[in-house]
Amino acid sequence: MNRDAVAPAAAPVACCAPLTRETITPGDAELFARKLKALADPVRLRLVSIVAASEGQEACVCDLIEPVGLSQPTVSHHLKILTEAGFLTRSKRGTWAYFRLVPGALEAVAAPLVTV
């Protein structure tokens, strides 16, 4: 074969597989990213884990300080972020605040990424 000869062109091949389900909208992606950012901290992940493992999935802030080894104001700051992100609810009883895991909140974070 002549070195200068051009090989015949191959048939075009599709480079991408078609989508099989709906994807999240840009607005939903923004909200989802904020929720993930709230969880993307080792202390906050521990706090959610401790609350989820507590009886009734509820814990007093006084029970959350020692396990994470931080001061009460720092723990309260992390709990506020988790509450604002919709993972925990807060109720006050006397001088103490109690935090409860919002049912389905953690599953809702995984839902946009899980294939059906």
C-alpha positions as CSV (number, residue, x, y, z in Angstrom):
1,M,0.0,0.0,0.0
2,N,1.2,3.5,-0.8
3,R,2.3,5.4,2.3
4,D,0.6,8.6,1.0
5,A,-2.8,6.8,0.5
6,V,-5.5,8.0,2.9
7,A,-7.5,5.3,4.7
8,P,-11.2,5.4,4.2
9,A,-13.2,7.3,6.8
10,A,-14.8,5.2,9.4
11,A,-18.5,5.6,10.2
12,P,-19.1,8.2,13.0
13,V,-19.5,6.6,16.4
14,A,-21.8,8.2,19.0
15,C,-19.6,9.3,21.9
16,C,-22.2,9.5,24.6
17,A,-24.9,7.2,25.8
18,P,-28.4,8.7,25.9
19,L,-29.8,9.7,29.3
20,T,-32.2,7.2,30.9
21,R,-33.8,9.5,33.4
22,E,-34.3,13.2,34.2
23,T,-31.4,15.1,35.7
24,I,-31.6,17.8,38.3
25,T,-32.2,21.4,37.3
26,P,-29.6,24.1,37.8
27,G,-31.7,25.5,40.7
28,D,-32.0,22.1,42.3
29,A,-28.3,21.5,41.9
30,E,-27.6,24.8,43.7
31,L,-29.8,23.7,46.6
32,F,-28.3,20.2,46.6
33,A,-24.8,21.6,46.7
34,R,-25.7,23.8,49.8
35,K,-27.0,20.8,51.6
36,L,-23.9,18.7,50.7
37,K,-21.7,21.6,51.9
38,A,-23.5,21.6,55.2
39,L,-22.7,17.9,55.6
40,A,-19.2,18.1,54.2
41,D,-17.6,18.6,57.5
42,P,-16.2,15.8,59.8
43,V,-17.7,17.4,62.9
44,R,-21.1,17.9,61.4
45,L,-21.1,14.3,60.0
46,R,-20.3,13.1,63.6
47,L,-23.1,15.2,65.1
48,V,-25.7,13.9,62.6
49,S,-24.4,10.3,63.3
50,I,-24.7,10.8,67.1
51,V,-28.2,12.3,66.8
52,A,-29.3,9.5,64.4
53,A,-27.9,6.9,66.8
54,S,-29.6,8.4,69.9
55,E,-32.9,7.2,71.3
56,G,-35.7,8.6,69.3
57,Q,-33.1,10.2,66.9
58,E,-32.9,13.1,69.3
59,A,-30.1,14.4,71.5
60,C,-29.5,17.3,73.9
61,V,-26.7,19.7,73.0
62,C,-25.2,18.8,76.4
63,D,-24.8,15.2,75.1
64,L,-23.1,16.3,71.9
65,I,-20.2,18.4,73.2
66,E,-18.0,15.8,74.8
67,P,-18.1,13.2,71.9
68,V,-16.8,15.8,69.4
69,G,-14.4,17.4,71.8
70,L,-15.3,21.0,71.0
71,S,-16.7,23.9,73.0
72,Q,-20.5,24.4,73.4
73,P,-20.5,27.5,71.2
74,T,-18.7,25.7,68.4
75,V,-21.0,22.7,68.6
76,S,-24.0,25.1,68.6
77,H,-22.6,26.7,65.5
78,H,-22.4,23.4,63.7
79,L,-25.9,22.4,64.9
80,K,-27.2,25.7,63.6
81,I,-25.8,25.0,60.1
82,L,-27.3,21.5,60.1
83,T,-30.7,22.9,61.3
84,E,-30.7,25.6,58.6
85,A,-29.8,23.0,56.0
86,G,-32.9,20.9,57.0
87,F,-31.2,17.9,58.6
88,L,-32.1,18.7,62.2
89,T,-34.9,20.4,64.1
90,R,-34.4,22.2,67.3
91,S,-36.6,22.4,70.4
92,K,-35.9,24.1,73.7
93,R,-36.6,22.5,77.0
94,G,-35.7,24.7,79.9
95,T,-32.2,25.9,79.3
96,W,-31.2,23.1,77.0
97,A,-31.7,22.7,73.2
98,Y,-32.6,19.3,71.8
99,F,-31.9,18.3,68.2
100,R,-33.8,15.7,66.3
101,L,-33.0,14.2,62.9
102,V,-35.6,15.3,60.3
103,P,-37.2,12.1,58.9
104,G,-36.1,11.5,55.3
105,A,-33.5,14.3,55.3
106,L,-30.5,12.1,54.7
107,E,-32.3,9.9,52.2
108,A,-33.3,13.1,50.3
109,V,-29.6,14.0,49.8
110,A,-28.9,10.7,48.2
111,A,-32.0,10.7,46.0
112,P,-30.7,12.9,43.1
113,L,-27.7,10.7,42.8
114,V,-29.3,7.3,43.0
115,T,-30.5,5.6,39.8
116,V,-34.0,4.3,39.7
